[in-house]
Amino acid sequence: MNAPLNVVILAAGKGTRMKSDLPKVLHPLAGRPLLAHVLAAADSLRPERICVVYGHGGETLPTAIGRADLLWVRQEPQLGTGHAVQQAVPHLDPAAVVLILYGDVPLTRPETLQEMVLIAREGAIALLTVRLKNPAGYGRIVRNTRGQVERIVEHKDAGADELAIDEVNTGILCLPAGKLMGWLTRLTNDNAQGEYYLTDVIGMAAAEGERILPCHPAAEWEVLGVNSRQQLADLERTHQASIATDLMTQGVTLSDPARLDVRGELACGRDVLIDVGCVFEGKVALGDNVKVGAYCVLKDVKVEEGAEILPFCHIEGARIGTRARIGPYSRLRPGTDLDAETHIGNFVEIKNSQVGVNSKINHLSYVGDAYVGRKVNIGAGTITCNYDGANKHRTVIEDEAFIGSDTQLVAPVTVGRGATLGAGTTLTRDAPAGELTLSRVKQTTINGWKRPTKAGKGDG
């Protein structure tokens, strides 16, 4: 039977170089806190327990993450990585294997971690290492003459020969909990930083003849951490480049892979085209043959087959039907549901409304809390007056109605099937089906009227 899995995530660091009041692990990468990425990877392994060791920022961290299923352990003061894991020991199952992760190393793939868990379940120690062209700042992996891992030397404690080693420790390891607990009791802080190093456990294990099996990530970015805003920005672009590569492999056309931001989940059908500068947040699904123009922002949106979104649109919480055409400069707010072949044009805002098949709202209009039927045409400058200062009211526009330009529909109001509203109408009562309804003052010309002129400087 496989040993249960416990995960310990070290997230107590201050992040001094971030120069921020926000705890480092709460800084966002691809729209989510760094720690949220690490938790997602841990969750994918289905561990029995996840223990997060926190410190700087106090209760800000557990409050921001908001997960009652996690074990939160405070490290105060912060005396090193070994000391941090010691705080988690009372919450660990001695019969488990323990995977140790870091809250500021967000992009380690679940496949890499799963390999390490399998090794630990066989009784060995899995140690994630990587070879770097510039290993400055990292602990070096020291091997014996047989090529076996002998110990880890932190950069500040390394001699010249050790500094020449390019294989470095990522800090991520997986090992049997019972053995880890014994080694943690023997840690000392006799080193350049006066801290209790978790890495010293590896030297103890090697001295006792334990099997230490190095694992290696598929890509260097899997083990990159964040210590500054520059590193955060670099890792953001690295992550987005990886997402772009995956999308193109699936058949998506990206006009410029370097100008794409996915801050959630983006699912694409066949022959999707995404122009430059687009941002996708939450859960976005693009159907076959969808086109998204430049500099659009989509959040929690479903776009069905053949729809086209022209540049500079902002769409949130909406469904866009097949072969619909949106934009440019349209804003669709939560609750918008557009049926097939709808046309929503420039500077049109829609909120909490359904628009039926083949209806058109092409210019400079606001439609909120409304039902718009099939084959309706809404002219420029139309407003559904849905809010009376206290409550929202609903507007109903039935099939094949024609709404003239510069019309205000004061809800609650219904426009009957096939009705026409003349331009400039303010509708306060229901408009009957099939009839022309309009409200205008009588046009008057005042003969002989003179436009006022400016008084001269000496006048008056």
Number of C-alpha atoms within 10 A of each C-alpha: 4 9 18 18 25 26 25 25 25 24 28 29 22 20 19 12 12 18 12 12 11 15 22 29 29 20 18 16 22 18 16 13 20 25 25 19 21 22 21 14 20 25 15 13 16 13 16 13 21 24 22 29 23 28 22 21 17 14 12 15 22 17 10 10 14 10 10 9 9 14 15 19 22 18 24 14 11 18 15 18 19 22 22 28 25 19 17 22 18 11 16 21 18 17 14 22 30 29 25 18 25 26 26 28 24 27 21 23 19 16 14 16 23 17 14 25 25 17 22 27 21 13 16 19 28 26 22 21 23 21 15 13 7 8 18 14 11 20 26 27 24 19 14 9 8 7 8 15 20 20 22 23 22 23 17 14 13 16 11 7 7 17 20 12 17 18 19 23 24 22 18 21 24 29 26 27 21 16 17 22 17 11 17 20 11 11 19 14 15 10 12 11 13 11 17 23 24 20 20 20 21 22 18 17 20 16 11 9 10 15 16 21 17 18 19 18 16 13 11 14 17 19 24 17 18 23 18 15 16 12 13 20 13 12 22 17 17 15 20 20 17 13 17 22 14 12 18 13 10 15 14 21 18 19 15 12 20 14 18 22 23 20 19 16 13 19 12 19 16 15 16 22 19 22 20 19 19 20 18 24 19 16 17 22 19 23 20 19 20 25 22 26 23 20 20 24 20 26 23 19 23 20 26 22 21 21 24 23 26 21 22 20 25 20 25 22 20 25 21 27 24 22 20 25 22 29 24 20 20 26 23 28 19 17 17 26 21 27 22 21 21 26 22 29 23 22 19 24 23 27 20 18 23 22 28 23 21 19 25 23 27 22 20 20 25 20 26 25 23 24 18 26 21 20 20 25 22 26 21 22 20 25 21 24 23 21 15 10 6 6 7 13 17 20 23 21 28 21 21 21 25 23 26 20 20 18 24 21 26 21 23 19 21 22 27 19 20 18 22 22 25 18 20 17 19 20 21 15 13 18 20 15 18 15 15 13 19 16 14 10 5 5 5 6 6 6 6 6 7 7 5 6 6 6 8 7 6 5 6 5
